[in-house]
Amino acid sequence: MSTETTDFKIEFSDRLKALPPYLFVEIDKAKRAAIAEGRDIINLGVGDPDQRTHQPIIDALKTASEDVNNHHYPFDAGVPQLRIEIAQWFKKRFGVELDPPTEIYPLIGSKEGIAHLPLGIINPGDKVVLTEPAYPAYQAAVTFADGKIQYLPLKAGNGWLPRIEDIEALKNVKAIFVCYPNNPTAAIANKKFYEQLVAVCKAKGIIIVSDLAYSEVYYDGIKPPSILEVKGAKDIAIEFHSFSKTYYMTGWRLGWACGNPTLVAALAKVKSNCDSGVFNAIQLAGIAALNMDTQDIDDMRLEYQNRRDALINGLRSIGWKIDPPQAAFYVWAKIPSKFSDSMSCAKAFLDQADIVVTPGNGFGKSGEGYVRMSLTLPIERIHQAVERLKKIL
């Protein structure tokens, strides 16, 4: 038997090498290291709701998990009743008719669907436009599909919306990703913007991928629209929705895609080769969520609004001027002038005040000069965070 050795080395693929470290994993590492040192860390970083999942959803899961019929592979296209319930909810919320068998597809969380969609519609070298600053998962999704990314910077002066004339100037683009309410800026888009976007993209043959995960986290009664409300949007658009934010179900991993049937079918075909669908009991819990008392959702919005106001007013009281967001549970703030960049600001907050925030440059070059602060912690901790920041600002 030969005992010859080689210098064989296992390496990551070029796709993985092309990606920066995943922002929220790195933030979590820094947070854990600080906690291991015995420090009392206030986490305004990752947006993971702190509230308990509503009891009717938990009860539905308990009942469904006892049913042996749910112990097998789930339907790839989901429990039919879930798609019917989603269609009914969508009609009531947005006034849009969706065909459950062809225009709705359940997901193991909307992030999973966003990751898989490009594999079904993007060929190597196809140009995909990502507005930025943006949720980092979009970059990874396109990179894994060997797409070529073109970034479209967003500016505060335009309400963190892409300028329609910039989209009109695009050439040879296969798809564009948009997210409103926006992560990280918390900006919202109105129906007029979507009408202009659909018109331009239809004329140029550009697929629209809309991420509407924060559709139900809004303030002051200003309801964010769906792009599918626009006439003709179904010809070119697919939209992603999540149970995570609305129903405190981040760990449950349940969402859906809806819109153009060909785009939905492309995603479904990719998924059928990658997973076996969502555990039926979780899908049935999702039905319970969609049929919850709307007062519970109103209470969720009021809680976040109170937290938003506590943070905004507290920071203003120490001289940090910030505009309150109209949606999502993030505050997007220009860094105080004493800091040179967003990373040094975030580092100072952690080192000097035991507070975790997300540096804006982690969301793209256009995020430099800002930090994102999450509202997913009790109001008492928000007051404590303000007191700590008062000492260093």
C-alpha positions as a printed Julia matrix, in Angstrom:
393×3 Matrix{Float64}:
   0.0    0.0     0.0
   1.36   3.41   -0.98
   1.94   5.91    1.82
   2.73   8.74   -0.54
   1.37  12.1     0.59
   0.42  15.08   -1.53
  -0.09  18.78   -1.0
  -3.79  18.42   -1.81
  -5.73  21.38   -0.44
  -9.48  21.85   -0.19
 -10.6   25.37   -1.06
 -13.84  27.29   -1.23
 -15.41  27.74   -4.66
 -14.78  30.95   -6.55
 -18.41  31.9    -5.85
 -17.81  31.8    -2.11
 -14.51  33.59   -2.4
 -16.27  36.4    -4.28
 -18.57  37.07   -1.31
 -17.6   39.24    1.66
 -18.17  37.77    5.14
 -21.9   37.68    5.81
 -22.61  40.89    7.69
 -24.97  39.61   10.37
 -22.85  36.54   11.17
 -19.86  38.81   11.78
 -21.92  41.11   13.98
 -23.17  38.12   15.96
 -19.59  36.93   16.49
 -18.59  40.31   17.9
 -21.67  40.35   20.13
 -21.01  36.84   21.45
 -17.38  37.65   22.17
 -18.41  40.69   24.19
 -21.02  38.71   26.12
 -18.41  36.01   26.85
 -16.38  38.74   28.55
 -19.3   39.3    30.91
 -20.42  42.58   29.36
 -24.08  43.65   29.32
 -24.65  44.08   25.58
 -27.62  45.98   24.18
 -28.18  44.55   20.71
 -29.51  47.07   18.19
 -27.98  45.04   15.37
 -29.76  42.13   13.7
 -33.51  42.6    13.19
 -34.9   39.54   14.98
 -38.19  40.28   16.79
 -37.93  39.77   20.54
 -41.61  38.95   21.07
 -43.02  35.46   21.55
 -44.85  33.9    18.59
 -48.61  34.37   19.04
 -50.29  31.53   20.95
 -52.85  30.55   18.24
 -49.94  29.86   15.89
 -48.16  27.73   18.49
 -51.36  25.84   19.24
 -51.94  25.14   15.54
 -48.41  23.73   15.25
 -48.91  21.52   18.3
 -52.1   20.04   16.89
 -50.73  19.58   13.38
 -47.5   17.99   14.61
 -49.51  15.26   16.36
 -51.18  14.27   13.09
 -49.16  11.42   11.55
 -50.33  12.48    8.11
 -48.01  15.46    8.48
 -44.97  13.31    9.24
 -44.19  12.6     5.59
 -42.63  14.67    2.85
 -44.71  17.81    2.41
 -46.24  18.82   -0.89
 -43.67  20.72   -2.97
 -46.28  23.34   -3.8
 -47.48  23.5    -0.24
 -50.67  22.49    1.51
 -53.35  23.64   -0.96
 -55.33  25.4     1.75
 -52.33  27.55    2.65
 -52.13  28.92   -0.89
 -55.87  29.57   -0.85
 -55.56  31.43    2.47
 -52.64  33.48    1.15
 -54.7   34.44   -1.9
 -57.58  35.54    0.33
 -55.27  37.53    2.6
 -53.63  39.17   -0.44
 -56.98  40.14   -1.92
 -58.09  41.7     1.35
 -54.8   43.53    1.98
 -53.85  44.68   -1.52
 -56.99  44.23   -3.61
 -55.13  41.86   -5.95
 -56.41  38.51   -7.23
 -53.86  35.67   -7.18
 -54.38  32.19   -8.64
 -53.34  29.8    -5.81
 -52.02  26.94   -8.01
 -49.94  29.05  -10.42
 -49.23  32.43   -8.83
 -48.35  31.5    -5.23
 -45.55  29.28   -3.92
 -44.66  28.65   -0.25
 -41.07  29.08    0.89
 -38.82  28.03    3.74
 -38.64  31.7     4.58
 -38.54  34.43    1.92
 -34.71  34.56    2.1
 -34.56  30.99    0.78
 -36.77  31.87   -2.16
 -34.72  34.95   -2.97
 -31.59  32.78   -2.94
 -33.08  30.18   -5.29
 -34.9   32.4    -7.79
 -31.8   33.57   -9.73
 -30.87  29.94  -10.4
 -34.12  29.64  -12.34
 -33.99  32.88  -14.36
 -30.35  34.05  -14.57
 -27.8   32.63  -17.0
 -24.04  33.07  -16.44
 -23.09  36.62  -17.31
 -26.63  38.03  -17.24
 -26.65  41.53  -15.77
 -28.73  42.01  -12.62
 -29.25  45.42  -11.01
 -29.18  45.68   -7.23
 -30.13  48.93   -5.58
 -27.82  49.7    -2.67
 -27.56  50.02    0.25
 -29.34  46.66    0.32
 -29.95  43.47    2.25
 -26.75  41.44    1.63
 -28.62  38.27    0.62
 -29.4   39.72   -2.82
 -25.71  39.93   -3.71
 -25.13  36.31   -2.69
 -28.17  35.09   -4.64
 -27.01  36.64   -7.9
 -23.38  35.62   -7.35
 -24.35  31.98   -6.85
 -26.19  32.08  -10.19
 -23.1   33.51  -11.93
 -24.94  36.73  -12.7
 -23.12  40.0   -13.23
 -24.12  42.6   -10.64
 -24.6   46.27  -11.48
 -25.22  48.46   -8.45
 -27.65  51.36   -8.54
 -26.85  53.73   -5.66
 -29.71  55.13   -3.61
 -29.54  58.63   -2.16
 -31.2   60.25    0.82
 -32.17  63.23   -1.35
 -34.43  60.97   -3.42
 -36.01  59.29   -0.42
 -33.74  56.25   -0.89
 -35.65  55.39   -4.07
 -33.89  54.69   -7.39
 -34.35  57.46   -9.94
 -36.54  56.3   -12.81
 -34.25  58.04  -15.31
 -31.35  55.91  -14.05
 -33.39  52.78  -14.73
 -34.33  54.09  -18.17
 -30.61  54.41  -18.92
 -29.87  50.76  -18.1
 -28.78  48.51  -20.95
 -28.95  44.73  -21.39
 -30.32  44.09  -17.9
 -32.12  40.83  -17.08
 -33.57  41.71  -13.67
 -33.71  44.34  -10.95
 -34.2   43.82   -7.2
 -36.18  46.33   -5.13
 -37.14  46.23   -1.45
 -39.76  48.57    0.07
 -40.23  49.07    2.97
 -36.47  49.07    2.62
 -33.88  47.23    4.61
 -31.74  48.98    5.82
 -33.05  52.52    5.2
 -36.69  51.92    6.23
 -37.79  53.99    3.22
 -41.16  53.27    1.63
 -42.29  53.38   -1.99
 -45.67  54.59   -3.15
 -47.84  53.22   -5.93
 -46.79  55.98   -8.33
 -43.17  54.86   -8.08
 -44.19  51.27   -8.81
 -46.27  52.39  -11.8
 -43.24  54.16  -13.26
 -40.97  51.21  -12.46
 -43.3   48.7   -14.11
 -43.71  50.87  -17.21
 -39.95  51.27  -17.68
 -39.12  47.64  -16.96
 -41.85  46.34  -19.29
 -40.51  48.55  -22.08
 -36.96  47.32  -21.49
 -37.81  43.66  -20.78
 -36.47  43.72  -17.21
 -37.78  41.27  -14.6
 -38.69  42.92  -11.28
 -37.94  41.06   -8.04
 -39.75  42.81   -5.19
 -39.01  42.01   -1.54
 -42.02  42.98    0.61
 -41.05  41.24    3.85
 -41.92  44.32    5.93
 -45.33  45.02    4.38
 -47.17  44.94    7.72
 -44.63  46.83    9.83
 -45.71  50.41    9.17
 -46.57  53.51   11.17
 -49.01  56.38   11.19
 -51.49  54.4     9.1
 -49.38  54.6     5.92
 -49.79  51.14    4.37
 -47.01  50.13    1.98
 -48.4   48.95   -1.39
 -47.56  45.82   -3.33
 -46.05  46.21   -6.78
 -48.69  43.72   -7.94
 -51.33  46.42   -7.42
 -50.02  48.04  -10.6
 -51.74  47.05  -13.83
 -49.41  44.86  -15.9
 -47.03  44.12  -13.03
 -47.82  40.42  -13.15
 -46.32  40.33  -16.65
 -42.81  40.93  -15.29
 -42.79  40.87  -11.46
 -42.44  38.37   -8.65
 -42.86  39.42   -5.03
 -41.59  37.84   -1.81
 -43.5   37.85    1.48
 -42.63  36.64    4.95
 -44.43  35.44    8.05
 -41.35  36.31   10.12
 -41.85  39.99   10.81
 -45.64  40.22   10.92
 -46.25  37.26   13.23
 -42.99  37.02   15.23
 -42.1   33.84   13.34
 -38.47  34.39   12.31
 -37.33  30.97   13.5
 -40.24  29.12   11.9
 -38.99  29.78    8.35
 -42.16  30.37    6.37
 -42.86  32.75    3.52
 -44.15  32.8    -0.03
 -43.49  34.07   -3.52
 -46.26  35.36   -5.75
 -46.81  37.06   -9.07
 -45.89  36.15  -12.63
 -46.67  32.44  -13.11
 -43.58  31.74  -15.22
 -41.31  33.28  -12.6
 -43.13  31.36   -9.87
 -42.76  28.14  -11.9
 -39.03  28.76  -12.39
 -38.58  29.14   -8.64
 -40.7   26.05   -8.01
 -38.59  23.94  -10.36
 -35.37  25.01   -8.67
 -36.83  24.27   -5.25
 -38.11  20.85   -6.28
 -34.5   19.92   -6.97
 -33.16  21.44   -3.76
 -35.66  20.74   -0.98
 -38.89  18.92   -0.23
 -40.96  21.87    0.89
 -42.08  23.27    4.23
 -43.07  20.9     7.05
 -46.85  20.59    6.74
 -47.42  21.43   10.41
 -45.66  24.77    9.93
 -47.78  25.47    6.86
 -50.91  24.81    8.91
 -49.57  27.13   11.6
 -49.18  29.7     8.84
 -52.9   29.39    8.07
 -53.61  30.15   11.72
 -51.37  33.22   11.46
 -53.21  34.56    8.42
 -56.49  34.23   10.29
 -55.34  35.87   13.53
 -57.23  38.72   15.13
 -56.04  41.86   13.35
 -55.86  43.6    16.73
 -52.74  41.54   17.48
 -51.09  42.95   14.37
 -52.18  46.48   15.29
 -50.64  45.93   18.73
 -47.38  44.84   17.07
 -47.25  48.05   15.02
 -48.03  50.19   18.08
 -45.27  48.52   20.08
 -42.69  49.19   17.37
 -43.94  52.75   16.94
 -43.51  53.39   20.68
 -40.0   51.97   20.52
 -39.23  54.07   17.43
 -40.39  57.22   19.15
 -38.43  56.4    22.31
 -35.21  55.92   20.36
 -35.68  58.89   18.03
 -36.69  61.29   20.81
 -33.93  60.01   23.07
 -31.24  60.47   20.46
 -32.56  63.89   19.51
 -32.33  64.9    23.15
 -28.58  64.33   23.07
 -28.13  66.2    19.82
 -28.36  63.39   17.24
 -30.88  64.55   14.65
 -32.64  61.64   12.95
 -35.8   61.39   10.85
 -38.26  58.76   12.12
 -38.93  55.84    9.77
 -42.42  55.32    8.37
 -42.07  51.54    8.15
 -39.93  48.51    9.09
 -38.36  48.22   12.53
 -35.1   49.97   11.74
 -33.75  53.45   12.36
 -31.3   54.5     9.64
 -29.14  57.25   11.03
 -26.33  59.42    9.7
 -23.35  58.9    11.98
 -22.37  61.67   14.42
 -19.74  64.03   13.05
 -17.09  62.87   15.53
 -16.75  59.57   13.64
 -14.95  59.24   10.31
 -16.93  56.28    8.97
 -19.7   53.83    9.85
 -17.35  51.05   10.97
 -15.48  53.26   13.44
 -18.84  54.45   14.78
 -20.12  50.9    15.27
 -16.84  49.87   16.9
 -16.93  52.79   19.31
 -20.51  51.99   20.28
 -19.53  48.4    21.09
 -16.22  49.17   22.78
 -17.32  52.22   24.77
 -21.05  51.72   25.33
 -21.61  47.95   24.96
 -24.13  48.64   22.17
 -24.31  46.7    18.9
 -25.38  48.6    15.77
 -24.93  47.67   12.13
 -22.46  49.74   10.1
 -24.05  51.13    6.96
 -21.18  50.18    4.66
 -22.06  46.53    5.27
 -25.09  47.14    3.05
 -23.05  48.63    0.19
 -20.94  51.68   -0.6
 -23.96  53.97   -0.53
 -24.55  52.98    3.08
 -21.28  54.53    4.21
 -21.79  57.29    6.72
 -24.83  55.65    8.31
 -25.65  53.04   10.94
 -28.75  50.9    11.25
 -30.38  50.4    14.63
 -33.05  47.78   15.18
 -36.16  48.25   17.31
 -36.42  44.58   18.25
 -35.8   44.93   21.97
 -37.86  46.21   24.92
 -38.37  49.93   25.35
 -36.53  49.84   28.69
 -33.38  48.67   26.91
 -33.81  51.43   24.33
 -33.83  54.0    27.14
 -30.69  52.38   28.58
 -29.02  52.53   25.17
 -29.75  56.26   24.92
 -28.26  56.85   28.38
 -25.1   54.98   27.42
 -24.75  56.89   24.16
 -25.21  60.17   26.01
 -21.91  59.48   27.77
 -19.87  59.0    24.59
 -21.49  61.41   22.13
